[in-house]
Amino acid sequence: MSQRELGRVEVLARVKSKDLRVVDAAALLRVGYRQAKRLWKRYREGGAAGLKHGGAGRRSNRAYAESFRQKVLEQVREKYGGAVGERFGPTLAAEHLASEDGLRVDAETLRRWMLAEGSWSRERKRRRYRRWRERKEHFGEMVQMDGSFHRWLEERGPGGCLMDLVDDATNTTLARLGEEETIWAAADALRAWIERYGVPQALYVDWKNLYRRCATPRERLRGEEPITQFGRMCAKLGIKLIAASSPQAKGRVERVHGTHQDRLVKKLRRKQIASHGEANGYLEAEYLVEHNRRFGRAAARPEDYHRGAPGTVELDEVFRLESERTISNDWVVRYENRFLQLQPESRHYAPARGKVRVCEGRQGDLTIEYRGHALRWEEMQAGARPSVLQATQSEERRVTTEAIPRQKWAPAADHPWRKYPDRKAEKAPLNAGGATVATAPSLALPCASP
């Protein structure tokens, strides 16, 4: 019996014991006097059981037919069942039953049927209490981005990382599947978002070295702010990069990971997709459209905070790797163990030992810039420049030669120079009076006798 029915039993029991009148019972039960008389009659004739609803325990007049119920459960067992990690949940199974099998049944009804049959069970885990952060109010005010490693293609293809971007205000999602969470995977996903929706105000990421890093001792001494290649790309676009200190801080994108790991894996299995390219095509054409329609929500404010997307050329100049290099004395720039010979130019002269910026695009194309101007260059063939080992050996020989002190050469005892007397004594100088100045005796060796 329900709580209301039990309350009626208590009041009518007081009427039976003549503590209350029927009119007083009507006031306590909040029903009319005539309805109170009907209830009192049912109580007199059948007791407490007479107040129980007549439809309790009976099959509903609007219930599905038993044959329909068995057909639905048979389809669930054959097509959407399996192990705990593979089977479809009631909500996802109800969607596919309606779209593929033409069997329309409410998800909660299907949940009760599956629980009664034992084909569905879910253990609820107690989680640590955390205070939720309020959503942003505008579309494009902040976008959360993260990578999710999972066996998206199961045993049909290689593992991969799904780059997810989720708008904080509307749950609008964009995803790309790749091999790893690399700089180019993050840049490609962000560029796809910008080309579709525009430039967001802020990007919420985690503390991977790909996005943010700690300052080196040299940077701390100079007071420089550390920046990564991806951080430089965001700075050029005017995107504020925010690093979360825990997965719970960016819980929206983490929950989207869980949704994809359940729904996307099963849908890819149904399509028999076995490569990243096919998966990205399916994501773009079907999955993300349906996902955003089902899980998206309206922003609290109607204004769109995205800025206009730059052109293709400007985006190419933003999404590239930039490194600073020094020009050698022979106007050669070394990059990734490649020797790039600069060509002479009159307009934009780059001096030796000057600093240039080497820019590498998405497809591996290189550009060398000096003070904002592109320089002409050509790559030197292998062997055209002395190897590092040869240069090192030559340097070692030069240092070794210079380190040995040079000794003063002296003639041998039987050298011809020692066979002649010292003739300096024969040319003794004269003093002021014309007298000969005495000189020291000669130290030359005497001549040998004939």
C-alpha positions in Angstrom: 0.0 0.0 0.0 1.1 3.6 -0.6 1.7 6.2 2.1 -1.6 7.9 1.2 -3.5 4.7 1.6 -1.9 3.9 4.9 -2.8 7.4 6.1 -6.5 6.8 5.1 -6.5 3.5 7.1 -5.3 5.4 10.2 -8.0 8.1 9.9 -10.8 5.7 9.2 -9.8 3.5 12.1 -10.4 6.5 14.4 -13.9 6.9 12.8 -14.6 3.2 13.5 -13.6 3.8 17.2 -16.0 6.8 17.2 -13.2 9.3 17.9 -14.0 11.1 14.7 -17.0 11.8 12.6 -17.0 11.2 8.9 -17.2 14.9 8.2 -14.1 15.3 10.3 -12.4 12.5 8.5 -13.1 14.3 5.1 -11.3 17.4 6.4 -8.3 15.3 7.6 -8.1 13.4 4.3 -8.6 16.5 2.2 -11.5 15.0 0.2 -15.1 15.9 -0.1 -17.8 14.6 2.2 -19.3 12.2 -0.4 -15.8 10.8 -1.2 -15.2 10.3 2.6 -18.5 8.3 2.8 -17.3 6.1 -0.1 -14.0 5.4 1.6 -15.7 4.7 4.9 -18.0 2.2 3.2 -15.0 0.4 1.6 -13.3 0.3 5.0 -16.3 -1.1 6.7 -16.7 -3.9 4.1 -13.2 -4.9 3.4 -11.1 -3.4 6.2 -7.6 -2.0 5.3 -7.5 -4.1 2.1 -10.6 -2.4 0.9 -8.7 0.9 0.6 -6.0 -0.5 -1.6 -6.1 0.6 -5.2 -7.8 -1.9 -7.5 -5.1 -1.8 -10.1 -2.3 -2.6 -7.8 -0.4 -5.8 -8.8 -2.4 -6.1 -12.1 -1.0 -5.7 -15.6 -1.3 -2.2 -17.0 -3.9 -1.7 -19.8 -1.2 0.2 -21.7 1.5 -2.4 -21.3 3.4 -3.8 -24.3 2.4 -7.2 -25.5 4.4 -10.1 -24.1 5.4 -11.1 -27.7 6.8 -7.6 -28.3 8.7 -7.7 -25.1 10.3 -11.1 -26.0 11.2 -9.9 -29.5 12.9 -6.8 -28.1 14.9 -8.8 -25.5 15.9 -11.3 -28.2 17.3 -8.5 -30.4 19.2 -7.1 -27.4 20.7 -10.5 -26.6 21.7 -11.2 -30.2 22.9 -7.8 -31.4 23.6 -5.6 -28.4 24.6 -8.1 -25.7 28.0 -9.4 -24.7 30.6 -9.0 -21.9 30.4 -6.2 -19.4 32.6 -3.9 -21.4 31.1 -4.7 -24.8 27.3 -4.8 -24.3 25.1 -1.9 -25.0 23.4 0.0 -22.2 19.6 0.5 -22.2 19.7 4.0 -23.6 22.1 3.2 -26.5 20.3 -0.1 -27.2 16.9 1.7 -27.4 18.3 4.1 -29.9 19.6 1.3 -32.2 16.4 -0.7 -31.8 14.4 2.3 -33.1 16.8 3.3 -35.9 17.8 -0.2 -37.2 15.2 -2.7 -36.1 12.0 -0.5 -36.1 11.2 -1.4 -32.5 10.4 1.7 -30.5 10.6 1.3 -26.7 11.3 3.8 -24.0 14.8 3.5 -22.5 13.5 3.2 -18.9 11.1 0.5 -19.9 13.9 -1.4 -21.6 16.1 -0.8 -18.5 13.5 -2.6 -16.4 13.1 -5.5 -18.8 16.9 -6.0 -19.0 17.3 -5.8 -15.2 14.5 -8.3 -14.8 16.1 -10.7 -17.3 19.6 -10.2 -15.8 21.2 -8.8 -19.0 22.0 -5.5 -17.5 23.5 -4.5 -14.1 25.3 -1.4 -13.0 27.2 -0.9 -9.8 27.2 2.6 -8.6 30.5 3.7 -7.1 30.7 6.3 -4.3 32.7 9.2 -5.5 34.5 11.9 -3.6 32.5 15.0 -3.1 33.7 18.0 -5.2 32.1 21.3 -5.8 31.1 21.8 -9.4 32.3 24.8 -11.3 29.6 26.9 -13.0 29.5 26.7 -16.7 30.6 29.6 -18.9 27.7 31.6 -20.1 28.7 32.1 -23.8 29.5 29.8 -26.6 33.2 30.1 -27.4 34.1 31.6 -24.0 36.2 28.5 -23.0 36.9 25.2 -24.8 38.2 22.2 -23.0 40.7 20.0 -24.9 42.3 16.6 -23.9 43.4 13.4 -25.5 41.9 9.9 -24.6 44.0 6.8 -25.2 41.8 3.7 -25.8 41.4 0.7 -28.0 39.0 2.5 -30.2 39.2 0.0 -33.1 39.5 -3.0 -30.7 41.3 -5.8 -32.5 40.5 -4.6 -36.0 43.0 -1.8 -36.1 45.8 0.0 -34.2 45.3 1.8 -30.9 45.1 5.5 -30.9 44.4 8.8 -29.1 41.1 10.6 -29.6 41.6 14.4 -29.3 38.4 15.9 -27.9 37.4 19.6 -27.8 34.3 20.4 -25.8 32.7 23.8 -25.4 32.1 24.6 -21.8 28.8 26.4 -22.2 27.0 24.2 -24.8 28.8 20.7 -24.7 29.5 21.1 -28.5 32.1 18.5 -29.3 34.7 18.0 -32.0 37.0 15.0 -32.1 39.8 13.6 -34.2 41.4 10.2 -34.0 45.2 9.8 -34.3 48.1 7.7 -33.2 49.5 9.8 -30.3 48.8 13.0 -28.4 51.5 15.0 -30.3 51.9 18.6 -31.1 50.5 18.1 -34.6 47.5 16.1 -33.3 46.6 19.0 -30.9 47.2 21.6 -33.6 45.1 19.8 -36.2 42.2 19.5 -33.7 42.4 23.1 -32.7 42.6 24.2 -36.4 39.5 22.1 -37.3 37.6 23.8 -34.4 38.7 27.3 -35.6 37.8 26.7 -39.2 34.3 25.5 -38.2 33.4 27.8 -35.3 36.0 30.5 -35.0 38.8 31.4 -32.5 37.7 30.7 -28.9 38.6 33.0 -26.0 40.4 30.4 -23.8 41.5 26.8 -24.0 41.4 24.5 -20.9 44.1 21.8 -21.0 46.2 19.8 -18.6 49.9 20.1 -17.5 51.4 18.0 -20.2 54.7 19.4 -21.6 52.9 19.6 -24.9 50.8 22.5 -23.6 52.6 24.0 -20.6 56.0 23.4 -19.0 58.0 24.5 -16.0 60.7 27.2 -16.4 64.3 26.1 -16.8 66.9 27.6 -14.4 68.1 29.9 -17.1 64.6 31.2 -17.8 64.0 31.7 -14.0 67.2 33.8 -13.8 66.2 35.9 -16.7 62.6 36.2 -15.6 61.3 34.7 -18.8 58.0 32.9 -19.1 58.3 29.4 -20.4 56.3 28.7 -23.6 55.8 25.6 -25.7 55.3 25.4 -29.5 51.6 24.9 -28.9 51.5 27.8 -26.4 53.1 30.0 -29.0 50.4 29.0 -31.5 47.7 30.0 -29.0 49.4 33.2 -28.2 49.5 34.2 -31.9 45.8 33.6 -32.1 45.0 35.4 -28.8 43.8 32.3 -27.1 44.4 32.2 -23.3 45.9 28.8 -22.3 44.6 27.6 -18.9 46.2 24.5 -17.3 44.1 22.3 -15.0 45.7 20.8 -11.9 43.5 17.7 -11.8 41.3 15.7 -14.2 38.2 16.7 -12.1 38.9 20.3 -12.9 38.1 19.7 -16.6 35.4 17.2 -15.9 33.3 18.0 -18.9 35.8 16.7 -21.4 36.6 13.7 -19.1 32.9 12.7 -19.1 32.8 13.1 -22.9 35.8 10.6 -23.0 33.6 8.1 -21.1 30.7 8.6 -23.4 32.9 8.1 -26.5 34.6 5.0 -25.0 31.1 3.4 -24.5 29.1 4.6 -27.6 31.8 5.3 -30.2 33.6 2.0 -29.8 30.4 0.0 -30.3 29.3 2.1 -33.3 32.7 1.7 -34.9 32.3 -2.1 -34.3 28.9 -2.0 -36.0 30.4 -0.2 -39.1 33.5 -2.6 -39.1 35.8 0.4 -39.3 39.5 -0.6 -39.0 41.6 2.5 -39.7 42.0 6.0 -38.3 41.1 7.6 -41.7 37.8 5.8 -41.9 37.1 6.5 -38.3 37.6 10.3 -38.8 35.4 10.2 -41.8 32.6 8.5 -39.8 33.1 11.0 -37.0 32.7 14.0 -39.3 29.8 12.6 -41.4 27.6 10.9 -38.8 28.8 10.5 -35.2 29.5 14.0 -34.1 26.3 15.4 -35.7 24.2 12.9 -33.8 26.3 13.4 -30.6 25.9 17.2 -30.6 22.2 16.9 -31.4 21.6 14.5 -28.5 24.0 15.9 -25.8 24.3 19.6 -26.8 22.6 22.3 -24.8 21.8 25.9 -25.2 24.2 28.5 -23.7 23.0 30.7 -20.8 23.6 33.7 -23.1 22.9 33.9 -26.8 26.0 35.8 -27.8 28.8 33.9 -29.6 32.2 34.8 -28.2 34.2 33.2 -31.0 36.4 35.6 -33.0 36.4 35.4 -36.8 38.6 32.6 -38.2 41.8 33.8 -40.0 42.5 32.9 -43.6 44.2 29.7 -44.8 47.6 31.5 -45.3 47.4 33.1 -41.9 46.6 29.8 -40.2 49.5 28.1 -42.0 51.8 30.8 -40.5 50.4 30.1 -37.1 50.3 26.3 -37.0 54.0 25.6 -37.6 57.1 24.8 -35.6 59.6 27.7 -35.0 63.2 27.4 -33.8 66.0 29.9 -33.5 69.3 29.1 -35.2 72.7 30.8 -35.6 74.2 31.4 -39.1 77.7 30.0 -39.3 80.7 31.8 -40.9 80.0 30.2 -44.2 76.3 31.2 -44.2 75.1 27.7 -43.3 72.2 27.0 -41.0 72.0 23.6 -39.3 68.5 22.2 -38.5 67.6 18.6 -37.6 71.0 17.4 -38.8 70.4 19.1 -42.1 72.7 21.8 -43.6 70.9 24.6 -45.3 73.0 27.0 -47.4 71.7 30.5 -47.5 71.7 32.3 -50.9 73.2 35.8 -51.2 70.6 38.6 -51.4 70.9 42.3 -51.6 67.7 43.3 -50.0 67.6 41.2 -46.8 71.2 40.5 -45.8 71.7 38.1 -43.0 75.2 38.4 -41.5 77.3 35.6 -40.2 76.7 34.7 -36.6 73.2 36.3 -36.9 70.0 34.7 -35.6 67.4 33.4 -37.9 64.1 31.6 -37.4 63.5 28.2 -39.0 59.8 27.4 -39.5 58.6 23.9 -40.2 55.0 23.5 -41.6 52.6 20.6 -41.2 53.8 18.8 -44.3 57.5 19.3 -43.4 58.2 22.3 -45.6 60.9 24.7 -44.2 61.1 28.5 -44.3 64.1 30.5 -43.0 63.2 34.0 -41.8 65.5 36.9 -40.8 63.8 39.9 -39.2 60.4 38.8 -40.6 61.7 38.3 -44.2 62.0 34.9 -45.9 65.5 34.0 -47.1 66.4 31.8 -50.1 68.3 28.6 -49.3 69.2 25.2 -50.7 70.0 22.1 -48.8 73.6 20.8 -49.0 74.1 17.2 -50.1 75.6 14.7 -47.8 79.4 14.9 -47.9 79.5 18.5 -49.3 80.4 19.8 -45.9 83.2 18.4 -43.7 81.9 16.0 -41.1 81.9 16.8 -37.5 84.4 14.1 -36.8 86.9 15.4 -39.3 86.5 18.9 -38.0 87.0 17.7 -34.4 90.2 15.7 -35.4 91.6 18.8 -37.2 90.9 20.9 -34.2 92.6 18.4 -31.9 95.8 18.4 -34.1 95.9 22.2 -34.1 95.6 22.3 -30.3 98.2 19.6 -29.8 100.7 21.3 -32.1 100.2 24.7 -30.4 100.5 23.1 -26.9 104.1 21.8 -27.6 106.7 24.6 -26.7 109.2 25.4 -29.6 112.9 24.8 -28.5 115.7 27.1 -29.6 118.0 25.6 -32.2 121.7 25.4 -31.5 124.4 24.2 -33.9 126.3 21.0 -33.2 129.9 21.0 -31.9 131.4 20.1 -35.3 129.2 22.5 -37.3 131.2 24.7 -39.8 130.1 27.8 -38.0 132.2 26.8 -35.0 135.4 26.4 -37.2 135.9 30.1 -37.7 137.2 32.7 -35.1 135.0 35.4 -33.9 135.6 38.4 -36.3 133.8 40.9 -34.1 137.1 41.4 -32.2 138.7 42.5 -35.5 136.2 45.3 -35.9 136.5 46.8 -32.4 135.0 50.3 -32.2 137.1 53.4 -31.6 136.5 55.8 -28.7 136.2 59.6 -28.9 140.0 60.1 -28.9 140.7 57.6 -31.6 142.0 54.8 -29.3 140.9 51.4 -29.8 138.3 50.2 -27.2 139.3 46.9 -25.5 136.9 44.1 -26.0 136.3 40.9 -24.2 138.4 37.9 -25.2 136.8 35.8 -27.9 134.9 32.8 -26.7 135.1 31.1 -30.0 136.7 27.6 -30.1 140.3 27.5 -31.4 140.7 26.3 -34.9 141.9 22.8 -35.3 145.6 22.4 -36.3 146.2 21.3 -39.9 
